[in-house]
Amino acid sequence: MKRLFIVPALLLSLLLISCNNGAQSNRSADVDLINNPITPDGFDKNAKVPVLTFDQEKHDFGRLSQGENIAYSFHFKNTGNADLIISSCSATCGCTVADYPRNRIAPGEEGYVTVSFHSAGKTGQQYQEVTVVSNAQPSRNRLIITAQVGA
Protein backbone atom coordinates (compact mmCIF):
# COMPACT_ATOMS: atom_id res chain seq x y z
CA MET A 1 0.00 0.00 0.00
CA LYS A 2 2.83 2.38 0.88
CA ARG A 3 4.46 1.68 -2.51
CA LEU A 4 1.36 2.99 -4.28
CA PHE A 5 1.87 6.41 -2.65
CA ILE A 6 5.65 6.55 -3.06
CA VAL A 7 5.72 6.06 -6.85
CA PRO A 8 3.22 8.87 -7.67
CA ALA A 9 4.93 11.16 -5.15
CA LEU A 10 8.31 10.60 -6.84
CA LEU A 11 6.83 11.20 -10.30
CA LEU A 12 5.14 14.40 -9.12
CA SER A 13 8.39 15.63 -7.55
CA LEU A 14 10.32 15.02 -10.78
CA LEU A 15 7.66 16.83 -12.77
CA LEU A 16 7.74 19.87 -10.48
CA ILE A 17 11.54 20.03 -10.52
CA SER A 18 11.68 19.87 -14.32
CA CYS A 19 9.03 22.63 -14.64
CA ASN A 20 10.98 24.86 -12.28
CA ASN A 21 14.22 24.49 -14.24
CA GLY A 22 12.50 25.49 -17.47
CA ALA A 23 11.04 28.61 -15.88
CA GLN A 24 14.42 29.69 -14.56
CA SER A 25 16.12 29.33 -17.93
CA ASN A 26 13.37 31.39 -19.60
CA ARG A 27 13.74 34.14 -17.00
CA SER A 28 17.47 34.46 -17.54
CA ALA A 29 16.92 34.65 -21.31
CA ASP A 30 14.38 37.49 -20.80
CA VAL A 31 16.80 39.40 -18.61
CA ASP A 32 19.40 39.33 -21.38
CA LEU A 33 16.92 41.11 -23.68
CA ILE A 34 16.68 44.18 -21.41
CA ASN A 35 18.89 47.02 -22.63
CA ASN A 36 19.64 49.35 -19.72
CA PRO A 37 21.40 52.56 -20.78
CA ILE A 38 22.97 52.96 -17.36
CA THR A 39 26.14 50.96 -16.93
CA PRO A 40 28.09 50.16 -13.76
CA ASP A 41 30.69 52.71 -14.90
CA GLY A 42 28.11 55.48 -15.31
CA PHE A 43 26.03 56.83 -18.17
CA ASP A 44 26.58 55.16 -21.52
CA LYS A 45 27.13 58.05 -23.97
CA ASN A 46 26.12 55.84 -26.93
CA ALA A 47 22.65 55.09 -25.56
CA LYS A 48 19.73 56.97 -27.11
CA VAL A 49 18.07 58.45 -24.02
CA PRO A 50 16.05 61.64 -23.51
CA VAL A 51 17.05 63.90 -20.61
CA LEU A 52 14.48 66.30 -19.14
CA THR A 53 16.33 69.40 -17.89
CA PHE A 54 14.41 72.16 -16.10
CA ASP A 55 15.80 75.71 -15.76
CA GLN A 56 14.57 75.61 -12.18
CA GLU A 57 12.57 73.04 -10.20
CA LYS A 58 11.22 75.30 -7.47
CA HIS A 59 9.09 78.47 -7.52
CA ASP A 60 7.92 80.64 -4.64
CA PHE A 61 4.72 82.61 -5.32
CA GLY A 62 5.34 84.74 -2.24
CA ARG A 63 2.36 86.19 -0.35
CA LEU A 64 -1.13 85.48 -1.71
CA SER A 65 -4.65 86.32 -0.67
CA GLN A 66 -6.90 83.38 0.07
CA GLY A 67 -8.92 82.45 -3.01
CA GLU A 68 -6.33 83.53 -5.60
CA ASN A 69 -5.70 81.27 -8.60
CA ILE A 70 -2.16 81.58 -9.93
CA ALA A 71 0.09 79.68 -12.31
CA TYR A 72 3.76 79.34 -13.10
CA SER A 73 5.35 77.76 -16.18
CA PHE A 74 8.48 75.70 -15.56
CA HIS A 75 10.71 75.86 -18.65
CA PHE A 76 12.48 72.68 -19.74
CA LYS A 77 14.65 71.37 -22.54
CA ASN A 78 15.28 67.85 -23.84
CA THR A 79 19.06 67.73 -23.43
CA GLY A 80 19.24 64.05 -24.36
CA ASN A 81 19.62 62.38 -27.75
CA ALA A 82 16.18 60.75 -28.15
CA ASP A 83 12.56 61.95 -28.24
CA LEU A 84 11.13 62.90 -24.85
CA ILE A 85 7.61 61.82 -23.91
CA ILE A 86 6.02 63.16 -20.73
CA SER A 87 3.43 60.59 -19.69
CA SER A 88 1.95 62.30 -16.62
CA CYS A 89 2.19 65.07 -14.06
CA SER A 90 0.62 64.45 -10.67
CA ALA A 91 0.30 66.84 -7.74
CA THR A 92 0.25 66.16 -4.01
CA CYS A 93 -3.04 68.03 -3.57
CA GLY A 94 -6.19 68.69 -5.59
CA CYS A 95 -5.53 72.44 -5.28
CA THR A 96 -2.57 72.06 -7.66
CA VAL A 97 -2.91 71.08 -11.33
CA ALA A 98 -0.19 70.65 -13.95
CA ASP A 99 -0.50 71.02 -17.71
CA TYR A 100 2.22 69.54 -19.91
CA PRO A 101 2.91 68.88 -23.61
CA ARG A 102 1.32 65.66 -24.87
CA ASN A 103 3.47 65.49 -28.01
CA ARG A 104 6.99 64.12 -28.49
CA ILE A 105 9.77 66.59 -27.77
CA ALA A 106 12.79 66.07 -30.01
CA PRO A 107 16.36 66.44 -28.73
CA GLY A 108 17.18 70.13 -28.27
CA GLU A 109 13.52 71.20 -28.23
CA GLU A 110 12.02 73.12 -25.31
CA GLY A 111 8.67 73.28 -23.59
CA TYR A 112 6.79 74.17 -20.43
CA VAL A 113 5.05 72.41 -17.58
CA THR A 114 2.50 74.88 -16.23
CA VAL A 115 1.52 74.44 -12.60
CA SER A 116 -1.67 76.12 -11.37
CA PHE A 117 -2.35 76.65 -7.67
CA HIS A 118 -5.82 77.43 -6.26
CA SER A 119 -5.52 78.95 -2.79
CA ALA A 120 -9.22 78.77 -1.88
CA GLY A 121 -9.58 77.31 1.62
CA LYS A 122 -5.84 77.46 2.28
CA THR A 123 -4.01 79.52 4.89
CA GLY A 124 -0.41 79.78 6.00
CA GLN A 125 2.68 78.36 4.32
CA GLN A 126 1.85 76.11 1.37
CA TYR A 127 4.21 73.52 -0.12
CA GLN A 128 3.07 71.53 -3.14
CA GLU A 129 4.94 69.01 -5.27
CA VAL A 130 4.29 67.96 -8.84
CA THR A 131 5.86 64.73 -10.06
CA VAL A 132 6.67 64.69 -13.78
CA VAL A 133 6.89 61.16 -15.19
CA SER A 134 8.58 60.65 -18.55
CA ASN A 135 10.70 58.28 -20.58
CA ALA A 136 13.77 60.34 -19.64
CA GLN A 137 16.70 59.37 -17.49
CA PRO A 138 15.82 59.80 -14.61
CA SER A 139 12.16 58.97 -15.22
CA ARG A 140 10.78 61.18 -12.44
CA ASN A 141 11.37 64.88 -11.84
CA ARG A 142 9.92 66.84 -8.94
CA LEU A 143 8.68 70.41 -9.27
CA ILE A 144 7.93 72.38 -6.11
CA ILE A 145 5.80 75.45 -5.56
CA THR A 146 5.47 77.37 -2.30
CA ALA A 147 3.30 80.27 -1.19
CA GLN A 148 2.28 82.12 1.95
CA VAL A 149 -1.52 82.39 1.91
CA GLY A 150 -3.15 85.00 4.12
CA ALA A 151 -6.79 85.13 5.16
N, C-alpha and C positions, 0 to 999 in steps of 0.2 A: 504494500500500500504506500509506504514511504517513497519507493522508487517512482511511483506514478507522479508524485509532486516534485521530485528532484529533477527529472528530465525536462518538464516544461519550464521550471524555474531557470535552469541553465540555458535553455534556448531563448527565453525571454531576456536574460541578462546579456547574452551575446548580441541579440538584436538591438538592444538599447545602446550597448557600447559601440556597435558599428554605426548606428545613426548619429551618435554624438561626434564621432571622428569626422564624418562627412560634413557636419555643420561647422566644425572648427576649420576645416580646410577651405570651405566656401567663405567664411568670415575673413580669413587672412587674404584671400584673393581679392575681396571687396576693398579691403583697406589699402591694398596696393594701387587701386584705381583712383584714390583720392589724391588730388594735386594741391598741396598746401603751399601758398607762396611764401610763407614764413619758414625760414630754415633755422637750424640750431645756431648758425653763425650770425643770424640777423636777417634783414630784409633782402630778398632775392631781387636784384635790380632788373633781371630779365623777365620777371613775372608781369603779366598784364593785370594791374590792379588799380582801381580808382582810389583816390585819396580825397576825402572831404576836409577842406581847410577853411575854417572860419576866421575872419579878421579879428573878431572878439567873440567870446562865448558867455559873456556876462554883461547885463545892462541894468543900471539903476534908474528907475523913473523919478526918483526923488520923492517930494511930498505931493500927495494927491488928495483931493476931496473925495469923500465916500460917494460912490455912484458913478464916478468917471469911468469911461471906457477908453483905453489907450492902446496903442500898438507900437511895436518896434520891429524893424526888419534887420535880421542878422545876415550880413553879406558873406557869401562863401565862394570858393573856387574849387574846381576839380583839378588838383595838382598831381593826380596820378596819370597813368598811361592807358586807361580803359574807360569806357562809358560808365558814368555814375548813375545809379538809380536809387532814389530815396523812396523807401517802401512805406514808411509811416513816421508820424510825429505824435507823441503822446505826452500829455501834461499830467502833473501830479494832482491837479484840482480842476473841477469843472468850470472854474472862473477864468481859466487860461486855455486858449485855443491857438493852434499853430496851423498856418497855411504854408504849403511847400510845393515846389514844381513836381508835376506828375510825369513829365517827359524825361527822356534820357539826357544827361548832361555830358557832353563830349569832353575829353581832356583839354584843359585850358579855358573852358567856358565857366561863366560865373552865374550866380543866382542868389535868391533870397529865401530865407525862412522867416515868415512874418508871424510874430507872437502877439496875440491880443490878450489884454488883461481887463477883466470887468471887476471893478472894486465895490460893486453893490454888496452891502452886508458885511464888508470887511472893515476892520479897524486895526491900527497898530502896524508893526513891521510885517511886511509880506515877503515871502521867499517862495518862488515857484520854479520848478524845473520842467524842461521839455526834453524828452529823449528822442533824438533823431536816429532812426534805424535805416541803414542803407547797405549796399553791397560793397562799401568801401572797406579799407583796412585802417583803423579798426571799424567794426560794423556799427558801433553805437557812439554817438556824440551827445554831450549834455549841454544844453543852453539854460542859463539861469537869468531870471528877472527878479528884481527886488523893488520894493516901494514902501513908503511910509504913508499909510492911509489915515487921515484925520476924520473925525466925525462931522 
